[in-house]
Amino acid sequence: MVIYAIALILIMVFKPSGLMGTWELSLTKAFRRKPKEVSE
């Protein structure tokens, strides 16, 4: 458990943007509907 805590602290210090960079998981983006394209 101590190793896990140290690993989390090191990640927060050396990679503050997160493990996935600028990508983030949010429910609003996941459930946002894409506008339908109008075909003519």
mmCIF entry with sequence, helices, sheets and N, C-alpha, C, O atoms, coordinates in Angstrom:
data_MODEL
# 
_entry.id   MODEL 
# 
_entity.id                         1 
_entity.type                       polymer 
_entity.pdbx_number_of_molecules   1 
# 
_entity_poly.entity_id                      1 
_entity_poly.type                           'polypeptide(L)' 
_entity_poly.nstd_linkage                   no 
_entity_poly.nstd_monomer                   no 
_entity_poly.pdbx_seq_one_letter_code       MVIYAIALILIMVFKPSGLMGTWELSLTKAFRRKPKEVSE 
_entity_poly.pdbx_seq_one_letter_code_can   MVIYAIALILIMVFKPSGLMGTWELSLTKAFRRKPKEVSE 
_entity_poly.pdbx_strand_id                 A 
# 
loop_
_entity_poly_seq.entity_id 
_entity_poly_seq.num 
_entity_poly_seq.mon_id 
_entity_poly_seq.hetero 
1 1  MET n 
1 2  VAL n 
1 3  ILE n 
1 4  TYR n 
1 5  ALA n 
1 6  ILE n 
1 7  ALA n 
1 8  LEU n 
1 9  ILE n 
1 10 LEU n 
1 11 ILE n 
1 12 MET n 
1 13 VAL n 
1 14 PHE n 
1 15 LYS n 
1 16 PRO n 
1 17 SER n 
1 18 GLY n 
1 19 LEU n 
1 20 MET n 
1 21 GLY n 
1 22 THR n 
1 23 TRP n 
1 24 GLU n 
1 25 LEU n 
1 26 SER n 
1 27 LEU n 
1 28 THR n 
1 29 LYS n 
1 30 ALA n 
1 31 PHE n 
1 32 ARG n 
1 33 ARG n 
1 34 LYS n 
1 35 PRO n 
1 36 LYS n 
1 37 GLU n 
1 38 VAL n 
1 39 SER n 
1 40 GLU n 
# 
_struct_asym.id          A 
_struct_asym.entity_id   1 
# 
loop_
_struct_conf.conf_type_id 
_struct_conf.id 
_struct_conf.pdbx_PDB_helix_id 
_struct_conf.beg_label_comp_id 
_struct_conf.beg_label_asym_id 
_struct_conf.beg_label_seq_id 
_struct_conf.pdbx_beg_PDB_ins_code 
_struct_conf.end_label_comp_id 
_struct_conf.end_label_asym_id 
_struct_conf.end_label_seq_id 
_struct_conf.pdbx_end_PDB_ins_code 
_struct_conf.beg_auth_comp_id 
_struct_conf.beg_auth_asym_id 
_struct_conf.beg_auth_seq_id 
_struct_conf.end_auth_comp_id 
_struct_conf.end_auth_asym_id 
_struct_conf.end_auth_seq_id 
_struct_conf.pdbx_PDB_helix_class 
_struct_conf.details 
_struct_conf.pdbx_PDB_helix_length 
HELX_P HELX_P1 AA1 VAL A 2  ? PHE A 14 ? VAL A 2  PHE A 14 1 ? 13 
HELX_P HELX_P2 AA2 LEU A 27 ? ALA A 30 ? LEU A 27 ALA A 30 1 ? 4  
# 
_struct_conf_type.id          HELX_P 
_struct_conf_type.criteria    ? 
_struct_conf_type.reference   ? 
# 
loop_
_atom_site.group_PDB 
_atom_site.id 
_atom_site.type_symbol 
_atom_site.label_atom_id 
_atom_site.label_alt_id 
_atom_site.label_comp_id 
_atom_site.label_asym_id 
_atom_site.label_entity_id 
_atom_site.label_seq_id 
_atom_site.pdbx_PDB_ins_code 
_atom_site.Cartn_x 
_atom_site.Cartn_y 
_atom_site.Cartn_z 
_atom_site.occupancy 
_atom_site.B_iso_or_equiv 
_atom_site.pdbx_formal_charge 
_atom_site.auth_seq_id 
_atom_site.auth_comp_id 
_atom_site.auth_asym_id 
_atom_site.auth_atom_id 
_atom_site.pdbx_PDB_model_num 
ATOM 1   N N  . MET A 1 1  ? 0.824   -1.193 0.000   1.00 0.00 ? 1  MET A N  1 
ATOM 2   C CA . MET A 1 1  ? 0.000   0.000  0.000   1.00 0.00 ? 1  MET A CA 1 
ATOM 3   C C  . MET A 1 1  ? 0.869   1.258  0.000   1.00 0.00 ? 1  MET A C  1 
ATOM 4   O O  . MET A 1 1  ? 0.519   2.271  -0.606  1.00 0.00 ? 1  MET A O  1 
ATOM 5   N N  . VAL A 1 2  ? 1.990   1.175  0.680   1.00 0.00 ? 2  VAL A N  1 
ATOM 6   C CA . VAL A 1 2  ? 2.904   2.316  0.726   1.00 0.00 ? 2  VAL A CA 1 
ATOM 7   C C  . VAL A 1 2  ? 3.491   2.579  -0.654  1.00 0.00 ? 2  VAL A C  1 
ATOM 8   O O  . VAL A 1 2  ? 3.653   3.731  -1.056  1.00 0.00 ? 2  VAL A O  1 
ATOM 9   N N  . ILE A 1 3  ? 3.808   1.511  -1.378  1.00 0.00 ? 3  ILE A N  1 
ATOM 10  C CA . ILE A 1 3  ? 4.371   1.658  -2.724  1.00 0.00 ? 3  ILE A CA 1 
ATOM 11  C C  . ILE A 1 3  ? 3.351   2.321  -3.648  1.00 0.00 ? 3  ILE A C  1 
ATOM 12  O O  . ILE A 1 3  ? 3.708   3.164  -4.471  1.00 0.00 ? 3  ILE A O  1 
ATOM 13  N N  . TYR A 1 4  ? 2.112   1.947  -3.513  1.00 0.00 ? 4  TYR A N  1 
ATOM 14  C CA . TYR A 1 4  ? 1.045   2.546  -4.326  1.00 0.00 ? 4  TYR A CA 1 
ATOM 15  C C  . TYR A 1 4  ? 0.924   4.044  -4.048  1.00 0.00 ? 4  TYR A C  1 
ATOM 16  O O  . TYR A 1 4  ? 0.773   4.840  -4.974  1.00 0.00 ? 4  TYR A O  1 
ATOM 17  N N  . ALA A 1 5  ? 0.990   4.421  -2.782  1.00 0.00 ? 5  ALA A N  1 
ATOM 18  C CA . ALA A 1 5  ? 0.900   5.834  -2.414  1.00 0.00 ? 5  ALA A CA 1 
ATOM 19  C C  . ALA A 1 5  ? 2.087   6.620  -2.962  1.00 0.00 ? 5  ALA A C  1 
ATOM 20  O O  . ALA A 1 5  ? 1.913   7.728  -3.470  1.00 0.00 ? 5  ALA A O  1 
ATOM 21  N N  . ILE A 1 6  ? 3.277   6.065  -2.867  1.00 0.00 ? 6  ILE A N  1 
ATOM 22  C CA . ILE A 1 6  ? 4.470   6.735  -3.394  1.00 0.00 ? 6  ILE A CA 1 
ATOM 23  C C  . ILE A 1 6  ? 4.373   6.878  -4.906  1.00 0.00 ? 6  ILE A C  1 
ATOM 24  O O  . ILE A 1 6  ? 4.737   7.917  -5.458  1.00 0.00 ? 6  ILE A O  1 
ATOM 25  N N  . ALA A 1 7  ? 3.880   5.838  -5.582  1.00 0.00 ? 7  ALA A N  1 
ATOM 26  C CA . ALA A 1 7  ? 3.729   5.901  -7.034  1.00 0.00 ? 7  ALA A CA 1 
ATOM 27  C C  . ALA A 1 7  ? 2.746   7.005  -7.426  1.00 0.00 ? 7  ALA A C  1 
ATOM 28  O O  . ALA A 1 7  ? 2.993   7.738  -8.383  1.00 0.00 ? 7  ALA A O  1 
ATOM 29  N N  . LEU A 1 8  ? 1.644   7.130  -6.703  1.00 0.00 ? 8  LEU A N  1 
ATOM 30  C CA . LEU A 1 8  ? 0.673   8.187  -6.997  1.00 0.00 ? 8  LEU A CA 1 
ATOM 31  C C  . LEU A 1 8  ? 1.272   9.573  -6.797  1.00 0.00 ? 8  LEU A C  1 
ATOM 32  O O  . LEU A 1 8  ? 1.040   10.475 -7.602  1.00 0.00 ? 8  LEU A O  1 
ATOM 33  N N  . ILE A 1 9  ? 2.035   9.743  -5.736  1.00 0.00 ? 9  ILE A N  1 
ATOM 34  C CA . ILE A 1 9  ? 2.668   11.040 -5.473  1.00 0.00 ? 9  ILE A CA 1 
ATOM 35  C C  . ILE A 1 9  ? 3.668   11.373 -6.566  1.00 0.00 ? 9  ILE A C  1 
ATOM 36  O O  . ILE A 1 9  ? 3.721   12.513 -7.028  1.00 0.00 ? 9  ILE A O  1 
ATOM 37  N N  . LEU A 1 10 ? 4.463   10.395 -6.989  1.00 0.00 ? 10 LEU A N  1 
ATOM 38  C CA . LEU A 1 10 ? 5.444   10.638 -8.044  1.00 0.00 ? 10 LEU A CA 1 
ATOM 39  C C  . LEU A 1 10 ? 4.765   10.990 -9.361  1.00 0.00 ? 10 LEU A C  1 
ATOM 40  O O  . LEU A 1 10 ? 5.241   11.863 -10.088 1.00 0.00 ? 10 LEU A O  1 
ATOM 41  N N  . ILE A 1 11 ? 3.661   10.323 -9.674  1.00 0.00 ? 11 ILE A N  1 
ATOM 42  C CA . ILE A 1 11 ? 2.925   10.639 -10.903 1.00 0.00 ? 11 ILE A CA 1 
ATOM 43  C C  . ILE A 1 11 ? 2.369   12.056 -10.834 1.00 0.00 ? 11 ILE A C  1 
ATOM 44  O O  . ILE A 1 11 ? 2.417   12.791 -11.820 1.00 0.00 ? 11 ILE A O  1 
ATOM 45  N N  . MET A 1 12 ? 1.839   12.444 -9.671  1.00 0.00 ? 12 MET A N  1 
ATOM 46  C CA . MET A 1 12 ? 1.285   13.793 -9.541  1.00 0.00 ? 12 MET A CA 1 
ATOM 47  C C  . MET A 1 12 ? 2.366   14.860 -9.647  1.00 0.00 ? 12 MET A C  1 
ATOM 48  O O  . MET A 1 12 ? 2.111   15.949 -10.162 1.00 0.00 ? 12 MET A O  1 
ATOM 49  N N  . VAL A 1 13 ? 3.570   14.562 -9.164  1.00 0.00 ? 13 VAL A N  1 
ATOM 50  C CA . VAL A 1 13 ? 4.652   15.550 -9.195  1.00 0.00 ? 13 VAL A CA 1 
ATOM 51  C C  . VAL A 1 13 ? 5.257   15.659 -10.589 1.00 0.00 ? 13 VAL A C  1 
ATOM 52  O O  . VAL A 1 13 ? 5.438   16.763 -11.104 1.00 0.00 ? 13 VAL A O  1 
ATOM 53  N N  . PHE A 1 14 ? 5.569   14.520 -11.201 1.00 0.00 ? 14 PHE A N  1 
ATOM 54  C CA . PHE A 1 14 ? 6.301   14.538 -12.464 1.00 0.00 ? 14 PHE A CA 1 
ATOM 55  C C  . PHE A 1 14 ? 5.412   14.585 -13.699 1.00 0.00 ? 14 PHE A C  1 
ATOM 56  O O  . PHE A 1 14 ? 5.887   14.945 -14.776 1.00 0.00 ? 14 PHE A O  1 
ATOM 57  N N  . LYS A 1 15 ? 4.146   14.236 -13.577 1.00 0.00 ? 15 LYS A N  1 
ATOM 58  C CA . LYS A 1 15 ? 3.240   14.267 -14.731 1.00 0.00 ? 15 LYS A CA 1 
ATOM 59  C C  . LYS A 1 15 ? 1.917   14.891 -14.299 1.00 0.00 ? 15 LYS A C  1 
ATOM 60  O O  . LYS A 1 15 ? 0.912   14.187 -14.207 1.00 0.00 ? 15 LYS A O  1 
ATOM 61  N N  . PRO A 1 16 ? 1.895   16.203 -14.031 1.00 0.00 ? 16 PRO A N  1 
ATOM 62  C CA . PRO A 1 16 ? 0.663   16.835 -13.531 1.00 0.00 ? 16 PRO A CA 1 
ATOM 63  C C  . PRO A 1 16 ? -0.472  16.866 -14.550 1.00 0.00 ? 16 PRO A C  1 
ATOM 64  O O  . PRO A 1 16 ? -1.633  17.036 -14.178 1.00 0.00 ? 16 PRO A O  1 
ATOM 65  N N  . SER A 1 17 ? -0.145  16.704 -15.835 1.00 0.00 ? 17 SER A N  1 
ATOM 66  C CA . SER A 1 17 ? -1.209  16.701 -16.844 1.00 0.00 ? 17 SER A CA 1 
ATOM 67  C C  . SER A 1 17 ? -1.973  15.386 -16.853 1.00 0.00 ? 17 SER A C  1 
ATOM 68  O O  . SER A 1 17 ? -3.007  15.279 -17.512 1.00 0.00 ? 17 SER A O  1 
ATOM 69  N N  . GLY A 1 18 ? -1.487  14.398 -16.140 1.00 0.00 ? 18 GLY A N  1 
ATOM 70  C CA . GLY A 1 18 ? -2.164  13.113 -16.068 1.00 0.00 ? 18 GLY A CA 1 
ATOM 71  C C  . GLY A 1 18 ? -1.494  12.074 -16.944 1.00 0.00 ? 18 GLY A C  1 
ATOM 72  O O  . GLY A 1 18 ? -0.617  12.399 -17.745 1.00 0.00 ? 18 GLY A O  1 
ATOM 73  N N  . LEU A 1 19 ? -1.898  10.846 -16.795 1.00 0.00 ? 19 LEU A N  1 
ATOM 74  C CA . LEU A 1 19 ? -1.290  9.761  -17.555 1.00 0.00 ? 19 LEU A CA 1 
ATOM 75  C C  . LEU A 1 19 ? -1.685  9.800  -19.019 1.00 0.00 ? 19 LEU A C  1 
ATOM 76  O O  . LEU A 1 19 ? -0.947  9.318  -19.878 1.00 0.00 ? 19 LEU A O  1 
ATOM 77  N N  . MET A 1 20 ? -2.852  10.376 -19.308 1.00 0.00 ? 20 MET A N  1 
ATOM 78  C CA . MET A 1 20 ? -3.348  10.392 -20.680 1.00 0.00 ? 20 MET A CA 1 
ATOM 79  C C  . MET A 1 20 ? -3.156  11.743 -21.360 1.00 0.00 ? 20 MET A C  1 
ATOM 80  O O  . MET A 1 20 ? -3.761  11.993 -22.402 1.00 0.00 ? 20 MET A O  1 
ATOM 81  N N  . GLY A 1 21 ? -2.344  12.601 -20.807 1.00 0.00 ? 21 GLY A N  1 
ATOM 82  C CA . GLY A 1 21 ? -2.096  13.904 -21.424 1.00 0.00 ? 21 GLY A CA 1 
ATOM 83  C C  . GLY A 1 21 ? -3.266  14.842 -21.250 1.00 0.00 ? 21 GLY A C  1 
ATOM 84  O O  . GLY A 1 21 ? -3.758  15.024 -20.137 1.00 0.00 ? 21 GLY A O  1 
ATOM 85  N N  . THR A 1 22 ? -3.719  15.439 -22.338 1.00 0.00 ? 22 THR A N  1 
ATOM 86  C CA . THR A 1 22 ? -4.814  16.399 -22.245 1.00 0.00 ? 22 THR A CA 1 
ATOM 87  C C  . THR A 1 22 ? -6.175  15.731 -22.378 1.00 0.00 ? 22 THR A C  1 
ATOM 88  O O  . THR A 1 22 ? -7.199  16.381 -22.169 1.00 0.00 ? 22 THR A O  1 
ATOM 89  N N  . TRP A 1 23 ? -6.208  14.458 -22.719 1.00 0.00 ? 23 TRP A N  1 
ATOM 90  C CA . TRP A 1 23 ? -7.478  13.746 -22.850 1.00 0.00 ? 23 TRP A CA 1 
ATOM 91  C C  . TRP A 1 23 ? -8.044  13.470 -21.473 1.00 0.00 ? 23 TRP A C  1 
ATOM 92  O O  . TRP A 1 23 ? -7.313  13.064 -20.569 1.00 0.00 ? 23 TRP A O  1 
ATOM 93  N N  . GLU A 1 24 ? -9.326  13.685 -21.306 1.00 0.00 ? 24 GLU A N  1 
ATOM 94  C CA . GLU A 1 24 ? -9.943  13.392 -20.029 1.00 0.00 ? 24 GLU A CA 1 
ATOM 95  C C  . GLU A 1 24 ? -11.285 12.704 -20.243 1.00 0.00 ? 24 GLU A C  1 
ATOM 96  O O  . GLU A 1 24 ? -11.934 12.879 -21.274 1.00 0.00 ? 24 GLU A O  1 
ATOM 97  N N  . LEU A 1 25 ? -11.676 11.935 -19.272 1.00 0.00 ? 25 LEU A N  1 
ATOM 98  C CA . LEU A 1 25 ? -12.929 11.193 -19.331 1.00 0.00 ? 25 LEU A CA 1 
ATOM 99  C C  . LEU A 1 25 ? -14.017 12.029 -18.672 1.00 0.00 ? 25 LEU A C  1 
ATOM 100 O O  . LEU A 1 25 ? -13.910 12.380 -17.497 1.00 0.00 ? 25 LEU A O  1 
ATOM 101 N N  . SER A 1 26 ? -15.053 12.345 -19.419 1.00 0.00 ? 26 SER A N  1 
ATOM 102 C CA . SER A 1 26 ? -16.162 13.095 -18.843 1.00 0.00 ? 26 SER A CA 1 
ATOM 103 C C  . SER A 1 26 ? -17.472 12.532 -19.376 1.00 0.00 ? 26 SER A C  1 
ATOM 104 O O  . SER A 1 26 ? -17.567 12.109 -20.528 1.00 0.00 ? 26 SER A O  1 
ATOM 105 N N  . LEU A 1 27 ? -18.462 12.538 -18.521 1.00 0.00 ? 27 LEU A N  1 
ATOM 106 C CA . LEU A 1 27 ? -19.753 11.969 -18.897 1.00 0.00 ? 27 LEU A CA 1 
ATOM 107 C C  . LEU A 1 27 ? -20.476 12.835 -19.917 1.00 0.00 ? 27 LEU A C  1 
ATOM 108 O O  . LEU A 1 27 ? -21.224 12.314 -20.744 1.00 0.00 ? 27 LEU A O  1 
ATOM 109 N N  . THR A 1 28 ? -20.269 14.142 -19.874 1.00 0.00 ? 28 THR A N  1 
ATOM 110 C CA . THR A 1 28 ? -20.964 15.009 -20.832 1.00 0.00 ? 28 THR A CA 1 
ATOM 111 C C  . THR A 1 28 ? -20.474 14.764 -22.246 1.00 0.00 ? 28 THR A C  1 
ATOM 112 O O  . THR A 1 28 ? -21.265 14.811 -23.187 1.00 0.00 ? 28 THR A O  1 
ATOM 113 N N  . LYS A 1 29 ? -19.190 14.504 -22.413 1.00 0.00 ? 29 LYS A N  1 
ATOM 114 C CA . LYS A 1 29 ? -18.675 14.208 -23.745 1.00 0.00 ? 29 LYS A CA 1 
ATOM 115 C C  . LYS A 1 29 ? -19.121 12.825 -24.203 1.00 0.00 ? 29 LYS A C  1 
ATOM 116 O O  . LYS A 1 29 ? -19.364 12.613 -25.391 1.00 0.00 ? 29 LYS A O  1 
ATOM 117 N N  . ALA A 1 30 ? -19.229 11.893 -23.277 1.00 0.00 ? 30 ALA A N  1 
ATOM 118 C CA . ALA A 1 30 ? -19.595 10.530 -23.635 1.00 0.00 ? 30 ALA A CA 1 
ATOM 119 C C  . ALA A 1 30 ? -21.044 10.448 -24.112 1.00 0.00 ? 30 ALA A C  1 
ATOM 120 O O  . ALA A 1 30 ? -21.363 9.660  -25.003 1.00 0.00 ? 30 ALA A O  1 
ATOM 121 N N  . PHE A 1 31 ? -21.915 11.257 -23.523 1.00 0.00 ? 31 PHE A N  1 
ATOM 122 C CA . PHE A 1 31 ? -23.332 11.171 -23.856 1.00 0.00 ? 31 PHE A CA 1 
ATOM 123 C C  . PHE A 1 31 ? -23.803 12.289 -24.778 1.00 0.00 ? 31 PHE A C  1 
ATOM 124 O O  . PHE A 1 31 ? -25.001 12.419 -25.028 1.00 0.00 ? 31 PHE A O  1 
ATOM 125 N N  . ARG A 1 32 ? -22.870 13.101 -25.288 1.00 0.00 ? 32 ARG A N  1 
ATOM 126 C CA . ARG A 1 32 ? -23.248 14.180 -26.193 1.00 0.00 ? 32 ARG A CA 1 
ATOM 127 C C  . ARG A 1 32 ? -23.630 13.587 -27.547 1.00 0.00 ? 32 ARG A C  1 
ATOM 128 O O  . ARG A 1 32 ? -22.914 12.748 -28.093 1.00 0.00 ? 32 ARG A O  1 
ATOM 129 N N  . ARG A 1 33 ? -24.752 14.030 -28.072 1.00 0.00 ? 33 ARG A N  1 
ATOM 130 C CA . ARG A 1 33 ? -25.191 13.532 -29.373 1.00 0.00 ? 33 ARG A CA 1 
ATOM 131 C C  . ARG A 1 33 ? -24.551 14.354 -30.472 1.00 0.00 ? 33 ARG A C  1 
ATOM 132 O O  . ARG A 1 33 ? -24.475 15.580 -30.387 1.00 0.00 ? 33 ARG A O  1 
ATOM 133 N N  . LYS A 1 34 ? -24.097 13.671 -31.493 1.00 0.00 ? 34 LYS A N  1 
ATOM 134 C CA . LYS A 1 34 ? -23.539 14.370 -32.638 1.00 0.00 ? 34 LYS A CA 1 
ATOM 135 C C  . LYS A 1 34 ? -24.692 14.837 -33.522 1.00 0.00 ? 34 LYS A C  1 
ATOM 136 O O  . LYS A 1 34 ? -25.653 14.096 -33.729 1.00 0.00 ? 34 LYS A O  1 
ATOM 137 N N  . PRO A 1 35 ? -24.604 16.057 -34.044 1.00 0.00 ? 35 PRO A N  1 
ATOM 138 C CA . PRO A 1 35 ? -25.687 16.525 -34.931 1.00 0.00 ? 35 PRO A CA 1 
ATOM 139 C C  . PRO A 1 35 ? -25.736 15.698 -36.208 1.00 0.00 ? 35 PRO A C  1 
ATOM 140 O O  . PRO A 1 35 ? -24.710 15.358 -36.797 1.00 0.00 ? 35 PRO A O  1 
ATOM 141 N N  . LYS A 1 36 ? -26.947 15.389 -36.611 1.00 0.00 ? 36 LYS A N  1 
ATOM 142 C CA . LYS A 1 36 ? -27.110 14.595 -37.831 1.00 0.00 ? 36 LYS A CA 1 
ATOM 143 C C  . LYS A 1 36 ? -26.814 15.454 -39.048 1.00 0.00 ? 36 LYS A C  1 
ATOM 144 O O  . LYS A 1 36 ? -27.198 16.622 -39.113 1.00 0.00 ? 36 LYS A O  1 
ATOM 145 N N  . GLU A 1 37 ? -26.131 14.861 -40.002 1.00 0.00 ? 37 GLU A N  1 
ATOM 146 C CA . GLU A 1 37 ? -25.832 15.590 -41.229 1.00 0.00 ? 37 GLU A CA 1 
ATOM 147 C C  . GLU A 1 37 ? -27.064 15.585 -42.128 1.00 0.00 ? 37 GLU A C  1 
ATOM 148 O O  . GLU A 1 37 ? -27.719 14.557 -42.301 1.00 0.00 ? 37 GLU A O  1 
ATOM 149 N N  . VAL A 1 38 ? -27.365 16.737 -42.690 1.00 0.00 ? 38 VAL A N  1 
ATOM 150 C CA . VAL A 1 38 ? -28.518 16.866 -43.577 1.00 0.00 ? 38 VAL A CA 1 
ATOM 151 C C  . VAL A 1 38 ? -28.053 16.580 -44.995 1.00 0.00 ? 38 VAL A C  1 
ATOM 152 O O  . VAL A 1 38 ? -27.193 17.279 -45.533 1.00 0.00 ? 38 VAL A O  1 
ATOM 153 N N  . SER A 1 39 ? -28.629 15.547 -45.593 1.00 0.00 ? 39 SER A N  1 
ATOM 154 C CA . SER A 1 39 ? -28.260 15.221 -46.976 1.00 0.00 ? 39 SER A CA 1 
ATOM 155 C C  . SER A 1 39 ? -29.313 15.794 -47.919 1.00 0.00 ? 39 SER A C  1 
ATOM 156 O O  . SER A 1 39 ? -30.515 15.685 -47.677 1.00 0.00 ? 39 SER A O  1 
ATOM 157 N N  . GLU A 1 40 ? -28.844 16.389 -48.970 1.00 0.00 ? 40 GLU A N  1 
ATOM 158 C CA . GLU A 1 40 ? -29.775 17.002 -49.923 1.00 0.00 ? 40 GLU A CA 1 
ATOM 159 C C  . GLU A 1 40 ? -29.781 16.261 -51.230 1.00 0.00 ? 40 GLU A C  1 
ATOM 160 O O  . GLU A 1 40 ? -30.507 16.638 -52.150 1.00 0.00 ? 40 GLU A O  1 
# 
